[in-house]
Amino acid sequence: MRDAVIATSQGLAKGDIEVHVKSSCWQTHRHHQDSTYNRVILHVVMWRDTEVTTNLQNGGKIPILALHKYVVNPASPWTIIQEPPALFNLPCHQSKEHLPTRVIARFLDCAGEERFSAKAAQFQADLTQEETGQSLYKGIMIALGYSKNKLPFLELARRVPLQILESLTKSKTADEECLAQQQAWLLGIAGLLPSQRPNWHQKNKIDGECIEKLEQLWISAHQTEAMSENDWHLFKVRPNNSPVRRIVAMSYLTLRYKERGIFAELVSKIREATVSEGHRGLEESLLIPAKGYWASHFDFGSASRLRLPTLLGRSRAAEIIVNVLLPFTFAWGKLYAQQELSQKAFDLYGHYPKLAVNTVEKHMLKQLGLSGSLIYSARRQQGLLHIYKKLCSQGKCPSCLLGEHGT
């Protein structure tokens, strides 16, 4: 369980909860040697079968909660007669029984608007220090990194600024050559070219032709300051979300808008969009079909039996629009007295259809006892995320409308 909050004698503790059948599983699974588990604040088990304490890799110790004493018959451990209040007595669990649906809906809408405003404020602050296109580019790059690779994508955007990529697109070289140059720069600085990855092995001649060109372009660029493969999370990442594929997608995006640049082109799309159906055109503007080598590869040498239709699909495009493009445009409009444009961005956000469901949304619907049909817009999804991050994961139940009325 991620981002939990529990009450202790020293106050609220925030972190993760690890659940096992037996307390000895902590050592068996070698969690005490894994720094990933240093965020754990409570070890929940059915039975405590050893006196060994639960130790963290950093030397800390965490309490163990054994559930066997809360069951009717130890031989039938799943019949619970009493729920440990510190874990399961959530004041918002039955909020729908105490509040009208319209009140909950408005609360979610307001939370979604607060999240939008917070993102816009971050962009507005960034725009006072960064060139306009670079600020938008950074936002898109962070979104391409998902949760696991946001920081390395941000670092890559810093090391390879948009100005460099757009200078390459404005050269007189053919599009294919321009793409290869951009990819060599981006993947080389990222430290993700095959020659920079000790465990990579060439698998076939087709790979060799593609890779050799990128490697030669990287060498000719005379760049030595590169990130490390270890900076990236490459394992337990869905193959189609591979950082390598997303980096390649960025090269196609900058080439597509080479005439006026990403900033001018995408903001123009916002101006032209209709509030009711504009999301379709906006998503189309970010869709990147997979071509050539990347239509059948997740990474260098990692071929797929299935054809991969996109480098950047509709779902990720929608996420970028809601989390980056719309709040960025709102902020830029406010900063440069383009009130009509800011209002258009805000209206598009308010009418944007529901995005793909994520794990936090599923968790929040269950915790609040709400029906999924109530969350029919991106704004309400963002509202759930805002409540989770700003209230639930911070133990601020008394500050929450649902917490106040859920008991």
C-alpha positions in Angstrom: 0.0 0.0 0.0 1.6 3.3 -1.2 1.4 6.7 0.5 -0.4 5.6 3.7 -0.8 7.7 6.8 -1.1 6.1 10.3 -1.5 7.6 13.7 1.3 6.8 16.2 2.1 8.0 19.7 4.7 10.4 18.1 2.1 11.8 15.6 1.2 10.9 12.0 3.6 8.7 10.1 3.5 8.8 6.3 4.9 6.2 3.9 4.1 2.7 2.6 2.6 -0.4 4.2 4.0 -3.8 3.4 1.7 -6.9 3.8 2.8 -10.5 4.3 1.2 -13.7 5.5 4.0 -14.2 8.0 6.4 -11.8 9.6 9.4 -13.9 8.5 8.6 -13.1 4.9 10.3 -9.8 5.3 13.7 -11.5 5.6 12.8 -14.3 3.2 12.1 -11.7 0.5 15.3 -9.8 1.5 13.4 -6.5 2.0 15.9 -5.6 4.7 18.6 -5.4 2.0 16.5 -3.3 -0.4 16.5 0.5 -0.2 13.2 0.5 -2.0 11.5 -0.6 1.2 13.0 2.3 3.3 9.7 4.1 2.8 7.7 1.4 4.7 6.3 2.6 8.0 4.2 -0.5 9.0 4.6 -4.2 8.5 1.1 -5.9 8.4 1.1 -9.7 8.8 -1.5 -12.4 9.5 0.9 -14.2 11.9 4.0 -13.2 13.7 6.1 -16.4 13.4 9.4 -15.0 14.6 10.7 -12.5 17.2 13.0 -10.9 14.6 12.1 -7.2 14.2 11.4 -5.7 10.8 14.6 -3.9 9.9 15.0 -1.5 7.0 18.0 -1.3 4.7 19.0 2.1 6.2 19.1 0.8 9.7 15.6 1.8 10.8 13.0 -0.4 12.5 9.3 -0.4 11.9 6.4 -1.9 13.9 4.6 -5.1 13.1 0.8 -5.4 13.2 -0.3 -9.1 13.5 -4.0 -9.6 12.4 -4.5 -13.1 13.8 -6.0 -11.8 17.0 -8.8 -10.1 15.1 -10.2 -13.3 13.7 -12.9 -15.6 15.0 -11.1 -18.9 14.5 -7.3 -19.0 14.0 -7.9 -22.1 11.8 -10.0 -20.0 9.5 -8.0 -16.8 9.4 -10.2 -14.8 6.9 -13.2 -14.3 9.2 -12.4 -11.0 10.8 -14.5 -9.9 13.8 -12.8 -6.6 14.4 -10.9 -4.2 12.1 -7.8 -2.6 13.5 -9.0 1.0 13.7 -5.6 2.6 12.8 -5.8 0.9 9.4 -9.4 0.5 8.4 -11.6 3.1 10.1 -11.6 5.7 7.3 -14.0 8.6 8.0 -14.8 9.1 4.3 -15.6 5.5 3.5 -19.3 6.0 3.6 -19.4 9.6 2.6 -22.0 9.0 -0.2 -24.5 8.0 2.5 -24.1 11.3 4.3 -23.7 13.8 1.5 -25.9 14.4 -1.6 -24.3 13.3 -4.9 -24.3 16.9 -6.2 -22.3 18.0 -3.2 -19.7 15.3 -3.8 -19.6 16.1 -7.5 -19.0 19.8 -6.9 -16.3 19.0 -4.4 -14.5 16.8 -7.0 -14.9 19.6 -9.6 -13.5 22.2 -7.3 -10.6 19.9 -6.4 -9.9 19.3 -10.1 -9.9 23.1 -10.7 -7.5 23.5 -7.8 -5.1 21.0 -9.3 -5.3 22.8 -12.7 -4.6 26.1 -11.0 -1.6 24.6 -9.1 -0.1 23.3 -12.4 -0.7 26.6 -14.1 1.0 28.5 -11.3 4.0 26.2 -11.6 4.2 27.0 -15.4 3.7 30.7 -14.7 6.7 30.7 -12.4 8.7 28.7 -14.8 7.9 31.1 -17.7 9.5 34.0 -15.8 12.8 32.1 -15.9 12.7 30.0 -19.1 12.2 30.7 -22.7 8.5 30.0 -23.6 9.1 27.0 -25.9 11.6 25.4 -23.5 9.1 25.6 -20.6 6.4 23.7 -22.7 9.0 21.3 -23.9 10.1 20.5 -20.4 6.5 19.8 -19.4 6.0 17.4 -22.3 9.3 15.6 -21.6 8.3 15.1 -17.9 4.9 13.7 -19.0 6.7 11.3 -21.4 8.6 9.9 -18.4 5.5 8.8 -16.5 6.0 8.3 -12.8 9.3 6.4 -12.9 11.3 8.4 -15.4 10.1 12.0 -14.8 13.4 13.2 -13.3 15.7 11.7 -16.0 13.4 13.2 -18.7 13.6 16.6 -17.0 17.4 16.3 -16.9 17.5 15.3 -20.5 15.4 18.3 -21.4 17.9 20.5 -19.6 20.9 19.0 -21.3 19.3 19.0 -24.8 17.2 22.1 -24.8 14.4 22.6 -27.4 16.6 25.2 -29.2 19.1 22.5 -30.2 16.4 20.2 -31.6 14.6 22.9 -33.5 17.9 24.2 -35.0 18.3 20.7 -36.4 14.8 20.7 -37.9 15.5 24.0 -39.6 18.5 22.7 -41.5 18.3 21.8 -45.2 18.7 18.1 -44.6 16.0 15.6 -45.5 13.5 14.7 -42.8 14.9 11.2 -42.3 18.4 12.6 -41.7 17.0 15.2 -39.4 15.2 12.6 -37.3 18.4 10.5 -37.1 20.4 13.6 -35.9 17.8 14.4 -33.2 17.6 10.9 -32.0 21.4 10.6 -31.9 21.6 13.7 -29.8 18.8 12.8 -27.4 19.7 9.1 -27.0 23.4 9.9 -26.8 23.0 12.5 -24.1 20.6 10.2 -22.3 23.2 7.5 -22.3 20.8 5.0 -23.9 22.6 4.2 -27.2 23.8 0.6 -27.4 27.5 1.5 -27.1 26.7 3.3 -23.8 25.0 0.2 -22.2 27.3 -2.5 -21.0 24.7 -5.2 -21.0 23.4 -4.6 -24.5 24.2 -7.2 -27.2 23.5 -6.7 -30.9 21.0 -9.3 -32.1 20.7 -9.0 -35.9 21.9 -7.2 -39.0 18.8 -5.1 -39.3 19.5 -3.7 -35.9 23.1 -3.1 -36.9 22.1 -0.8 -39.8 19.9 1.4 -37.7 22.2 1.5 -34.7 25.4 2.1 -36.7 24.0 5.3 -38.1 22.9 6.7 -34.8 26.3 5.8 -33.2 28.2 7.5 -36.0 26.1 10.6 -35.7 26.7 10.6 -32.0 30.4 10.3 -32.4 30.5 13.2 -35.0 28.5 15.4 -32.6 31.6 15.5 -30.3 29.5 15.2 -27.2 31.0 13.8 -24.1 28.7 14.9 -21.3 26.1 12.1 -21.2 23.8 10.6 -18.6 24.1 7.0 -17.4 21.9 4.1 -18.2 21.6 3.8 -14.4 19.8 7.1 -14.3 16.8 5.5 -16.0 14.2 3.0 -14.8 14.2 0.4 -17.6 12.9 -2.6 -15.7 9.2 -3.2 -14.8 8.2 -0.5 -17.3 5.6 -1.5 -19.9 7.5 -2.1 -23.2 5.5 0.4 -25.1 6.4 3.0 -22.4 10.1 2.4 -22.8 12.1 5.7 -22.4 13.9 5.0 -25.6 10.6 4.9 -27.6 9.3 8.1 -25.8 12.6 9.9 -26.6 12.2 8.9 -30.3 8.6 10.2 -30.2 9.9 13.6 -29.1 12.1 13.8 -32.2 9.1 13.2 -34.5 7.1 15.8 -32.6 9.7 18.5 -33.1 10.0 17.6 -36.8 6.3 17.8 -37.3 6.2 21.4 -36.1 9.4 22.5 -37.6 7.9 25.5 -39.5 6.7 27.5 -36.5 8.0 25.4 -33.5 6.1 23.4 -30.9 5.0 26.3 -28.8 3.4 28.3 -31.7 1.8 25.3 -33.3 0.3 23.8 -30.2 -1.0 27.0 -28.8 -2.6 27.7 -32.2 -4.4 24.4 -31.9 -5.9 25.6 -28.6 -7.1 28.8 -30.1 -8.8 26.9 -33.0 -10.3 24.1 -30.8 -14.0 24.0 -30.0 -14.9 23.4 -26.4 -17.2 20.5 -27.0 -15.2 18.5 -29.5 -11.8 20.1 -29.4 -10.1 17.3 -27.5 -10.1 15.1 -30.6 -8.1 17.5 -32.7 -5.7 18.3 -29.8 -5.0 14.6 -29.4 -4.4 14.1 -33.1 -1.8 16.9 -33.0 0.2 14.8 -30.5 -0.3 11.3 -31.9 3.0 9.8 -33.3 2.6 6.7 -35.5 5.5 4.2 -35.3 7.5 3.9 -38.5 10.4 1.9 -39.7 12.5 0.3 -37.0 10.3 1.5 -34.2 7.2 0.0 -35.6 8.5 -3.4 -34.4 10.9 -2.6 -31.6 10.4 -1.6 -27.9 14.1 -0.9 -27.5 17.4 -1.5 -29.4 17.4 -5.2 -30.1 14.1 -5.8 -28.4 11.9 -6.8 -31.3 8.2 -7.5 -30.9 6.1 -10.1 -32.8 3.3 -7.6 -33.0 3.4 -4.4 -35.0 3.5 -1.4 -32.6 1.1 1.2 -34.1 2.3 4.3 -32.2 5.2 5.9 -30.5 2.8 8.2 -28.7 -0.7 7.0 -28.5 -4.1 8.7 -27.8 -4.1 7.9 -24.1 -0.7 9.5 -23.5 -1.6 12.4 -25.8 -4.7 13.1 -23.7 -2.6 13.0 -20.5 -0.2 15.5 -21.9 -3.0 17.8 -23.0 -4.7 17.8 -19.6 -1.6 17.9 -17.4 0.7 20.0 -19.5 -0.7 21.8 -22.6 -3.9 23.2 -21.1 -2.4 24.5 -17.8 0.7 25.8 -19.7 -1.5 27.7 -22.2 -3.6 29.1 -19.3 -0.5 30.3 -17.6 1.0 31.8 -20.7 -2.2 33.6 -21.5 -2.4 35.1 -18.0 1.2 36.2 -18.2 0.9 37.9 -21.6 -2.6 39.4 -21.2 -4.2 36.8 -23.5 -7.3 36.4 -21.4 -9.4 34.9 -24.1 -6.8 32.2 -24.7 -6.6 31.5 -20.9 -10.4 31.1 -20.7 -10.4 28.8 -23.7 -7.8 26.5 -22.1 -9.8 26.5 -18.8 -13.0 25.7 -20.7 -11.4 22.9 -22.6 -10.2 21.4 -19.4 -13.6 21.6 -17.8 -15.2 19.8 -20.7 -12.4 17.3 -21.4 -13.7 13.7 -21.4 -12.5 11.1 -18.9 -8.9 9.8 -19.4 -7.7 6.2 -18.9 -8.4 5.0 -15.3 -5.3 4.7 -13.1 -4.6 2.8 -9.9 -5.1 5.9 -7.7 -8.5 6.5 -9.1 -9.5 2.9 -8.5 -8.2 3.2 -4.9 -10.1 6.4 -4.3 -13.4 5.2 -5.7 -13.2 2.2 -3.3 -12.1 4.3 -0.4 -14.9 6.9 -0.9 -17.5 4.3 -1.8 -18.3 6.1 -5.0 -19.6 4.9 -8.4 -17.3 5.1 -11.4 -20.1 6.8 -13.3 -19.7 9.9 -11.2 -16.2 10.3 -12.5 -17.1 11.0 -16.2 -14.6 13.9 -16.9 -10.9 14.5 -16.7 -11.6 17.3 -14.3 -13.2 15.0 -11.7 -10.4 12.4 -12.2 -7.9 15.2 -11.5 -10.0 16.1 -8.5 -9.6 12.6 -7.1 -5.9 12.8 -7.6 -5.7 16.2 -5.9 -7.7 15.0 -2.9 -5.5 11.9 -2.6 -2.2 13.8 -2.9 -3.1 16.9 -0.8 -5.4 15.3 1.8 -5.5 11.5 2.0 -1.8 10.8 1.7 -1.1 13.7 4.2 -3.6 12.4 6.9 -5.6 15.6 6.6 -9.0 14.0 7.1 -10.3 16.9 9.3 -9.6 19.3 6.5 -11.6 17.3 4.0 -15.3 17.8 3.3 -15.7 14.0 2.9 -13.8 13.4 6.1 -16.0 15.8 8.1 -19.2 14.2 7.0 -18.1 10.6 6.6 -18.5 9.7 10.3 
